[in-house]
Amino acid sequence: MTDEDKAEPSPEESVRALRSRIRLKARLNARSGGDENARIEGPRAEEKVVQAVKPASARLPESPPVEAAAAAPVGLRRRQRRGRVACLFGMFLGFAGLIAGRLGVLWIQFDVFSHFTLHFAAIIVAFLVGYLMPRMRVITAVALIILAVVAIGLWPHLASRKIDVVGTATGAERSLRLMSFNTKLSRNNGDAVADEVLRNDPDVAVLLEFGEEKRSALEKLKSRYPYQADCTGIPECQLAMIARLPFANVQWRGPWEGPPLIRVSFGPELAGLTVIGVHTARFPQQRVQLRQIEQLSRLLDEIEGPHIVAGDFNATPFSRLLGTFANRSRMNRLTSLPTWPTWLSLPQVAIDHVFVSRGIRILEAARIGGNAGSDHYPVIVGLAVSQR
């Protein structure tokens, strides 16, 4: 017997052999009248034999129901559609905020939206990126908005890590470091305010929302800043100014058509420089703010010589209010860093500013200091005042 004869039969041959045996047995059962339950019908038996002989690898897996297979793509498409709609709505809100801020030129009440120009721009970009994502669109947009808020809050801190010297005083100029600080009226933080002033070492400091409870700060600063003036006893004033150099003249105004202010003129050491500290009204009193700024601009027209206006304007560089003041006063704004609020140490809006007239240029870029318990960060800037 050869090796080929010993080879096992193929599956097809086995099936044919089994079929023949089944047919033979079925004929024998039919002739003998055997038990009906024991009979095996030919076609059914053949089907069972074929299934038994088939190798496992050849059997096809059962397909899932058509309804279950179609449900997953439909649900996914619905979620994707909702994500796109939510992103479009988010972009719409961002554009609406930007447009509302520009409408402040028509109706001053809308000017409040301009303070959040950076935030509205971040919302538009965030939802645009989310819309372009294949999935997790809204989550992506929200995450980007949070990152933008954190970035805005970190910006002034990073910009203030060191003093950025942008120029030096010439022989015909006198250098002057100025500090403007809203100390928060309701806080009993006089000692902390004094420590922050000493740490930043300004030549002139304008202190806002400076009530009677903070007078201990003036005593603590007396040796370094012997020249001091304040209007804490005047209703709605609560301002103070301290300096190393002597005052030639001091004025203050509480209730009047303009903002509460303290005005100090210096002598020939600073070429008759005038420094004015102001604190304007805030939202929702935009009409009052606009009138105050207009009156302040008229007051500045009466001042001869170099002058500085510093304080809390409750308005950002994007606002109509600050633009109106810059245009009417013809002064240069030196500040743009966010200073409020101090929550989580992430200030979001720039409302504390320093404006200078011609004859004054910047030596140290504006930076922020420590908040000393206030809800504002102070602004510090180095200046050169012309002696001519």
C-alpha angles and dihedrals in degrees: 000000000000128000090252091058090052092053116112117254119257121254090256092054091048091052092051091049093050092048090054092051092049093051091049093050091047091054092049092050091049092053095046094044092232128182111307092220091054094055118106116209114227103233095042092047091048090053091051091048093051091051091048094049096045112099116247092241090062095057114102118230117246111262118233118250115280092239093055093047093051096044096069097056092044093053091046092051091050092052091048091050092050090049092053092048091049091051092049090051090049091052089048091054091049093051090044090055092049092049092046090054091054090050088070087091088066100036118016093212089071090059090088089074091059090067089070098048093125091050094050090049090051090051091053093049093044095052092043090056090045091052090054093051118102092227142354089044100159093042090052092050094048091049091052092049091053090049090051092052090050091047092052090050094048094047098081092044093051092045090052100049089106138008109271105213109201100170147358131237117255126219090269093053137072119217117229131181113205130193128194117191132175099205097189113251097228095054122091092213103128096132093047090049091051091050091050092051091051092047093054093041100209123180090221127022127192112203119196131194085021108161134181091271089067097054089106086074091061091053091049091050096043096099094051096034108033094168111076137160132176142168098206090132094057118087114254093003110093094158133133138183128196130184145172092228125066122265119239094192137001129198135165137184128202118174109017137116091278129058122286106274146172117211124197127180121199130210132244091300087078098026093256093305117184120210120192124191116201140179116193128199119271141219128341089025097074093140090054089047092053092050091048092052092048091051092046090052090053090050091053090055087067095055119096121201130021117333141179130206116198134167148078109325095172087222135098130225089260094059131101088228095062092039090053092051094048092050097046097041094041089219129140120242113222100183136077106144118118111253105170140103113016095203110136086354089277109121112195110186134046107226102140112082147172122212124188133193128225113293092047124090135178124262101166121035115242115270138170129245133201119304096231091207096313127120089235132065116227121244120226125188135171118226141184115218117201114236093205 
